Amino acid sequence: MEFFLAFRQPPDARDIYADPLKAQQISLAWKQYMGAMAAAGVMRAGTQLDPRNASTVRVRNGQRQVRDAPSPDEHALFGGYVVISVESLEVALHWAERSPSSSAGYTEVIPVVPTIRA
């Protein structure tokens, strides 16, 4: 089974990265976490995102509205994701629990719908 793990950081996360020592500690935690998933052979894809440069697009009354910022409806920044392949939801939840974002923000675990090929 594949699961999408969405890493959500608190809105003040970018302030934390301004401190070089804290940024180094957080980067090390992420490297260890990603390394553990790679070593276990469960990670299929993933990347870090830059929510500071996000744009939000909505269409209302046939008109496109663009906001050069993350969605104002979100209380947490979407900082990155991975797709993992594991045996069960319980195993996916275990990997989500180990994520550095679960301590500071949260990690969403979303099942991936298998692609149907014609």
Disulfide bonds with the S-S distance in Angstrom:
none
